[in-house]
């Protein structure tokens, strides 16, 4: 029998602008979406560590994150 003792997800999440839109409003919308994503992690009590956040020349953002997988324990992965 096996049991998961600890688990996390490591992700690269690309917050992109709408197709073909490079306006300042579109870039602001990306920043707002990123902020809401982080707030939702906090609100739901998801444990996470942001490993990197890279602003792209087109205004999009790539977020490198390690986060809790559902309700699985995270063990020493997020220390």
C-alpha positions, 0 to 999 in steps of 0.5 A: 500500500502506498500513500502520498506523504507530501505533494506540490505543483510547480507551474509556469502560468502565462497571463496573456493579453487578449489576442492582438490587443497591445493597448495599455488597458490590455496590459493593465487587465493582465496585471489585474488578473495576476493580482486577483489570482494571487488574492484567490490563493490567499483567500482559499488558504492555498500554500504557495511560493512564487519562484519568479515573476517575469514581465514580457515585452508585450505586457504579459506576465509569466508566473513561476509558482510552487503551490499546494495540490488541493488539500494534500500536505506540502511537507518540506516542499514549500520551506 
